Amino acid sequence: MESQVTDLPTDSAEPHHRQQPEQRCRKLPKWRPTSKAKLAEVEEKLLKAYLKIPYTTRMVPLSNPKHQLWTISINENHSGTPLVLVHGMGGGIGLWAKNLTELSKNRPVYAFDLIGFGRSSRPTLSSNTKVAEDQFVDSIEEWRKQMKLEKFILLGHSLGGYLSTAYTLKYPERIQHLIPADPWGYHEKPPDTQMPTRYKILLGIGSLFYPMSFLRASGPFGPGLVKKFRSDIQNKFADALTDDTVSNYIYHCNARTPSGEIAFKSISLGPYIWAKNPMITRAVNLPKELPVSILYGSESWMDKTAGYQVQTARDSSYVTVQKIPDAGHHVYADRSDIFNVVVSEICKAADKDSVVSHDKLEDIIQSFESTSTKKGT
């Protein structure tokens, strides 16, 4: 029987865990200047700044109708192989604003907020590593059934890259091509003897908190902190938005009661740099015939060696690893021009049950003039 979000353990069914300070303070909702309506408003502004084509947004119910994934759909009636986009930690569908128009020219494109993130439902998710991953993966499968997608191209960024790979391992028959974009959770944690002291300290401190605890604890100062400390993300969208829309979107995506964040903490280690069950040892189990294209930002902090190790481990299968120049971890936004063309080429080949050669992809990337001012972090 397939595991479903509704059937998996809640906090009451698991070993006792000490309450996080922010959980004890949930009776003070006015402390945080956020709401569902504010998130909806800022998301719409972000999408409309880039999307000049028709699109549909809606809640897609899972097996438990109280659990729903917020979804955007574009060009649904096109005959091309559908492309599904999965965002990273703390993100949502709005962050794909620079990609949706180009990627949907020759196919249906869908993106959704992961369970527990953005505008999707925020049920109680597990603190058990395997159960938490299964909850993410099976919520995606339930969503697929509701959307009636038989086979599709799956692209995931960061945490979304990890979960897309986990989904493909469990449901390989549904995937035409897997595209992890600067994926989190691929590389292994180095032995303690090789780890800098500062990482060991962060590992200990990080285990005490959820990733966005500080943001929520900051109350009315939260929006200003996002603007100050994550101005890099806001700057990625400065070609269309010069106000605080993007930083406000990030804030409202993460200021509400944590849910997906709890599950992310369950599958990650310490300061959330590594996965407890990294993909470097699991991707080799993907079907031999299933093609994989791993895209990194050339300036990203993410360890790229894991991608090349997957390529080596699957030496009899198609695995290409490409670096997008002048792009950081948010590769889809830093150089959306290159990213969109590369992904579109991969998708066009997938329509014909084919793949793009490594050399052709490199030629496409090299054809773009390097622009150092577009570097990200």
C-alpha positions as CSV (number, residue, x, y, z in Angstrom):
1,M,0.0,0.0,0.0
2,E,1.3,3.4,-0.9
3,S,2.1,5.7,2.0
4,Q,0.0,8.8,2.0
5,V,0.4,12.1,3.9
6,T,-2.8,11.5,5.7
7,D,-1.8,8.0,6.9
8,L,1.6,8.8,8.2
9,P,2.4,9.4,11.9
10,T,1.7,12.7,13.5
11,D,3.7,14.1,16.4
12,S,1.4,12.3,18.8
13,A,2.3,8.9,17.2
14,E,6.1,9.4,17.5
15,P,8.5,9.4,20.4
16,H,8.2,12.4,22.7
17,H,10.2,15.4,21.5
18,R,10.8,18.5,23.5
19,Q,8.8,21.4,22.1
20,Q,10.6,24.0,20.2
21,P,10.4,27.5,21.7
22,E,8.5,28.8,18.7
23,Q,5.9,26.1,19.1
24,R,5.2,27.2,22.6
25,C,4.7,30.8,21.4
26,R,2.1,30.1,18.7
27,K,-0.6,31.8,20.8
28,L,1.0,35.1,19.8
29,P,0.1,35.2,16.0
30,K,0.1,39.0,15.9
31,W,3.8,39.0,16.7
32,R,4.5,38.0,13.1
33,P,3.1,40.4,10.4
34,T,2.1,37.7,8.0
35,S,-1.1,36.0,6.7
36,K,-2.3,33.8,3.9
37,A,-3.8,36.8,2.2
38,K,-0.5,38.7,2.3
39,L,1.4,35.7,0.8
40,A,-1.2,35.4,-2.0
41,E,-1.0,39.2,-2.7
42,V,2.8,39.3,-3.0
43,E,2.9,36.0,-5.0
44,E,0.5,37.4,-7.6
45,K,2.6,40.5,-7.9
46,L,5.7,38.5,-8.5
47,L,4.1,36.2,-11.1
48,K,2.5,39.1,-13.0
49,A,5.7,41.0,-13.2
50,Y,7.0,38.2,-15.5
51,L,4.1,36.2,-16.9
52,K,2.3,38.0,-19.8
53,I,0.7,34.7,-20.9
54,P,-2.4,32.9,-19.5
55,Y,-1.8,30.7,-16.4
56,T,-4.0,28.9,-13.9
57,T,-3.4,28.7,-10.1
58,R,-5.4,26.3,-7.9
59,M,-5.3,24.1,-4.9
60,V,-5.0,20.4,-5.9
61,P,-6.4,18.1,-3.2
62,L,-4.5,15.0,-2.1
63,S,-6.1,11.8,-0.8
64,N,-7.1,13.7,2.3
65,P,-8.9,16.7,0.8
66,K,-7.7,18.8,3.8
67,H,-4.2,18.4,2.4
68,Q,-3.7,20.4,-0.8
69,L,-0.8,21.5,-3.0
70,W,-0.9,25.0,-4.4
71,T,-0.3,24.6,-8.1
72,I,0.4,26.8,-11.2
73,S,-0.3,25.4,-14.7
74,I,0.6,26.8,-18.1
75,N,-0.2,25.6,-21.6
76,E,-1.9,22.5,-20.2
77,N,-3.4,21.4,-23.6
78,H,-0.1,21.3,-25.4
79,S,1.0,17.9,-26.7
80,G,4.6,18.2,-25.5
81,T,6.0,16.2,-22.6
82,P,4.9,17.9,-19.4
83,L,7.6,19.6,-17.3
84,V,7.1,19.7,-13.5
85,L,9.2,22.1,-11.4
86,V,9.9,21.5,-7.7
87,H,11.2,24.4,-5.6
88,G,13.9,24.4,-3.0
89,M,13.9,24.9,0.8
90,G,11.8,28.0,1.9
91,G,10.7,28.7,-1.7
92,G,7.5,28.4,-3.7
93,I,6.1,28.6,-7.2
94,G,6.7,32.4,-7.4
95,L,10.5,31.9,-7.6
96,W,10.0,30.2,-11.0
97,A,8.6,33.5,-12.4
98,K,11.6,34.0,-14.7
99,N,11.4,30.6,-16.2
100,L,7.7,29.7,-16.7
101,T,7.1,31.7,-20.0
102,E,10.1,30.3,-21.9
103,L,9.8,26.7,-20.6
104,S,6.1,26.5,-21.5
105,K,6.5,27.5,-25.1
106,N,6.5,23.9,-26.4
107,R,4.9,21.9,-23.5
108,P,2.7,22.1,-20.4
109,V,4.5,23.3,-17.4
110,Y,3.5,22.8,-13.8
111,A,4.9,23.9,-10.5
112,F,3.6,23.4,-7.0
113,D,4.4,24.4,-3.5
114,L,5.7,21.4,-1.6
115,I,3.6,20.0,1.2
116,G,4.3,22.2,4.3
117,F,5.7,25.1,2.2
118,G,4.4,28.2,0.6
119,R,0.6,28.3,0.1
120,S,0.2,24.5,0.3
121,S,-1.3,22.8,3.3
122,R,0.8,22.5,6.4
123,P,-0.1,19.3,8.1
124,T,2.0,17.8,10.9
125,L,4.9,16.0,9.3
126,S,7.2,13.4,10.7
127,S,10.5,13.8,12.6
128,N,11.5,10.4,11.4
129,T,14.0,10.6,8.5
130,K,12.5,7.9,6.3
131,V,8.9,8.7,7.0
132,A,9.5,12.4,6.4
133,E,11.0,11.7,3.0
134,D,8.2,9.4,2.1
135,Q,5.7,12.0,3.1
136,F,7.2,14.5,0.6
137,V,7.6,11.9,-2.1
138,D,4.1,10.4,-1.8
139,S,2.5,13.8,-1.7
140,I,4.1,14.4,-5.1
141,E,2.7,11.1,-6.4
142,E,-0.8,11.9,-5.1
143,W,-0.6,15.3,-6.8
144,R,0.5,13.5,-10.1
145,K,-2.5,11.3,-9.9
146,Q,-4.9,14.2,-9.4
147,M,-3.2,16.0,-12.3
148,K,-3.5,12.9,-14.5
149,L,0.1,13.0,-15.7
150,E,1.3,9.7,-17.0
151,K,4.9,10.6,-17.7
152,F,6.8,13.8,-17.4
153,I,10.1,15.6,-17.1
154,L,11.0,16.4,-13.5
155,L,13.2,19.3,-12.6
156,G,14.0,20.1,-9.0
157,H,16.1,22.9,-7.4
158,S,18.1,22.4,-4.2
159,L,15.9,20.5,-1.8
160,G,13.6,20.0,-4.8
161,G,16.4,18.3,-6.6
162,Y,16.8,15.8,-3.7
163,L,13.1,15.1,-3.5
164,S,12.8,14.8,-7.3
165,T,15.5,12.2,-7.2
166,A,13.9,10.4,-4.3
167,Y,10.6,10.5,-6.3
168,T,12.3,9.1,-9.4
169,L,13.8,6.3,-7.4
170,K,10.4,5.3,-6.1
171,Y,8.3,5.9,-9.2
172,P,10.8,5.7,-12.1
173,E,8.1,4.7,-14.6
174,R,6.7,8.2,-14.4
175,I,9.8,10.1,-15.3
176,Q,11.0,10.8,-18.9
177,H,14.1,12.8,-17.8
178,L,15.4,13.9,-14.4
179,I,16.9,17.4,-14.1
180,P,18.4,18.1,-10.6
181,A,19.4,21.8,-10.6
182,D,22.1,22.6,-8.0
183,P,20.7,19.8,-5.9
184,W,21.0,19.7,-2.2
185,G,21.5,16.4,-0.4
186,Y,23.7,14.7,-3.0
187,H,27.1,14.7,-1.3
188,E,28.0,13.0,1.9
189,K,29.0,14.7,5.2
190,P,32.8,14.6,5.5
191,P,34.3,12.7,8.4
192,D,34.6,14.8,11.6
193,T,38.3,14.7,11.3
194,Q,38.1,16.5,7.9
195,M,35.5,19.0,9.0
196,P,36.5,22.6,10.0
197,T,35.8,23.5,13.6
198,R,33.3,26.1,12.6
199,Y,31.2,23.5,10.8
200,K,31.3,21.2,13.9
201,I,30.0,24.1,16.0
202,L,27.3,24.9,13.4
203,L,26.3,21.2,13.3
204,G,25.6,21.3,17.1
205,I,23.8,24.6,17.1
206,G,21.8,23.8,14.0
207,S,20.4,20.7,15.5
208,L,18.6,22.8,18.1
209,F,16.5,24.9,15.7
210,Y,14.4,24.8,12.6
211,P,16.1,26.6,9.6
212,M,13.7,29.6,9.7
213,S,13.3,29.9,13.5
214,F,15.2,33.1,13.8
215,L,13.0,34.7,11.1
216,R,9.8,33.9,13.0
217,A,11.3,34.8,16.3
218,S,12.1,38.3,14.9
219,G,8.4,39.1,14.8
220,P,7.8,42.5,13.1
221,F,11.5,42.8,12.3
222,G,11.4,39.7,10.1
223,P,10.6,41.4,6.7
224,G,13.4,43.9,7.2
225,L,15.9,41.1,8.1
226,V,15.0,39.2,4.9
227,K,15.5,42.4,2.9
228,K,18.8,43.0,4.5
229,F,20.4,39.6,4.7
230,R,18.9,38.0,1.5
231,S,19.1,41.1,-0.7
232,D,20.9,38.8,-3.2
233,I,17.6,36.9,-4.0
234,Q,15.8,40.2,-4.4
235,N,18.5,41.4,-6.8
236,K,18.0,38.4,-9.0
237,F,14.6,39.8,-10.0
238,A,15.5,43.5,-10.2
239,D,15.0,43.5,-13.9
240,A,11.3,43.6,-13.3
241,L,10.8,44.4,-9.6
242,T,12.7,47.2,-7.9
243,D,10.6,47.1,-4.6
244,D,10.4,44.6,-1.8
245,T,8.2,42.2,-3.6
246,V,10.6,39.3,-3.7
247,S,12.0,39.7,-0.1
248,N,8.4,39.9,1.1
249,Y,7.5,36.8,-0.8
250,I,10.4,34.9,0.9
251,Y,9.3,36.3,4.3
252,H,5.6,35.3,3.9
253,C,6.6,31.8,2.6
254,N,8.5,31.2,5.8
255,A,6.9,33.2,8.6
256,R,4.0,30.9,9.1
257,T,3.9,27.8,11.4
258,P,6.7,25.4,10.2
259,S,5.6,22.1,8.7
260,G,7.7,21.2,5.7
261,E,10.5,22.8,7.5
262,I,10.1,20.2,10.3
263,A,10.3,17.4,7.8
264,F,13.4,19.0,6.1
265,K,15.1,19.1,9.5
266,S,14.3,15.4,9.9
267,I,16.1,14.5,6.7
268,S,19.1,16.8,7.1
269,L,22.1,17.1,9.3
270,G,23.2,20.0,11.6
271,P,23.3,23.3,9.7
272,Y,21.3,21.7,6.9
273,I,24.2,21.3,4.5
274,W,24.0,17.5,4.2
275,A,21.3,14.9,3.9
276,K,21.1,12.0,6.4
277,N,20.6,9.7,3.4
278,P,22.6,11.3,0.6
279,M,21.8,10.7,-3.0
280,I,25.4,10.0,-3.9
281,T,24.9,6.4,-2.7
282,R,21.4,6.1,-4.0
283,A,21.3,7.5,-7.5
284,V,23.2,4.5,-8.8
285,N,19.9,2.6,-8.3
286,L,18.1,4.7,-10.9
287,P,17.0,2.6,-13.9
288,K,19.9,2.3,-16.4
289,E,17.7,3.7,-19.2
290,L,16.6,6.8,-17.3
291,P,18.5,10.0,-18.4
292,V,19.8,12.5,-15.9
293,S,21.0,16.1,-16.5
294,I,22.5,17.8,-13.5
295,L,22.9,21.6,-13.7
296,Y,25.0,23.6,-11.4
297,G,25.7,27.3,-11.0
298,S,29.4,27.8,-11.6
299,E,29.7,30.1,-8.6
300,S,27.5,28.0,-6.3
301,W,28.6,26.9,-2.8
302,M,27.1,23.5,-3.5
303,D,29.7,20.6,-3.8
304,K,29.7,19.8,-7.5
305,T,31.9,16.7,-7.1
306,A,28.8,14.7,-6.1
307,G,27.3,15.2,-9.6
308,Y,30.4,14.0,-11.3
309,Q,30.5,11.0,-8.9
310,V,27.0,10.1,-10.0
311,Q,28.1,10.4,-13.6
312,T,31.0,8.0,-13.0
313,A,28.8,5.5,-11.0
314,R,26.3,5.4,-13.8
315,D,28.9,5.2,-16.6
316,S,26.7,3.0,-18.8
317,S,23.8,5.5,-18.5
318,Y,23.2,9.0,-19.8
319,V,24.3,11.5,-17.1
320,T,25.4,15.0,-18.1
321,V,26.8,17.5,-15.6
322,Q,26.8,21.1,-16.8
323,K,27.9,24.3,-15.1
324,I,25.9,27.5,-15.9
325,P,28.4,30.4,-15.9
326,D,28.0,33.4,-13.6
327,A,25.3,31.7,-11.7
328,G,25.2,30.7,-8.0
329,H,23.0,28.4,-6.1
330,H,19.8,30.0,-7.5
331,V,20.9,29.0,-11.0
332,Y,17.4,29.2,-12.5
333,A,17.3,33.0,-11.6
334,D,20.9,34.1,-11.8
335,R,21.2,33.2,-15.4
336,S,17.6,32.4,-16.4
337,D,18.6,33.2,-20.0
338,I,21.0,30.3,-20.2
339,F,19.1,28.0,-17.9
340,N,15.9,28.3,-19.9
341,V,17.6,27.5,-23.2
342,V,19.5,24.5,-21.8
343,V,16.4,23.1,-20.1
344,S,14.3,23.7,-23.2
345,E,16.9,21.7,-25.3
346,I,16.8,18.8,-22.9
347,C,13.0,18.8,-23.0
348,K,12.8,18.9,-26.8
349,A,15.1,15.8,-27.0
350,A,12.9,14.1,-24.3
351,D,9.9,14.6,-26.5
352,K,11.6,12.3,-29.0
353,D,12.8,9.8,-26.4
354,S,16.3,11.2,-27.0
355,V,19.0,13.2,-25.2
356,V,21.2,16.1,-26.0
357,S,24.9,15.4,-26.3
358,H,27.3,16.8,-23.7
359,D,29.1,18.7,-26.4
360,K,26.0,20.3,-27.7
361,L,24.9,21.5,-24.3
362,E,28.4,22.9,-23.7
363,D,28.3,24.7,-27.0
364,I,24.9,26.2,-26.1
365,I,26.3,27.4,-22.7
366,Q,29.4,28.8,-24.3
367,S,27.4,30.7,-26.9
368,F,26.2,33.1,-24.1
369,E,28.5,35.9,-23.3
370,S,29.8,35.7,-19.7
371,T,28.4,38.6,-17.6
372,S,30.1,38.8,-14.3
373,T,27.6,41.3,-13.0
374,K,25.0,38.5,-12.9
375,K,26.9,36.4,-10.4
376,G,24.9,34.9,-7.5
377,T,25.6,33.2,-4.2
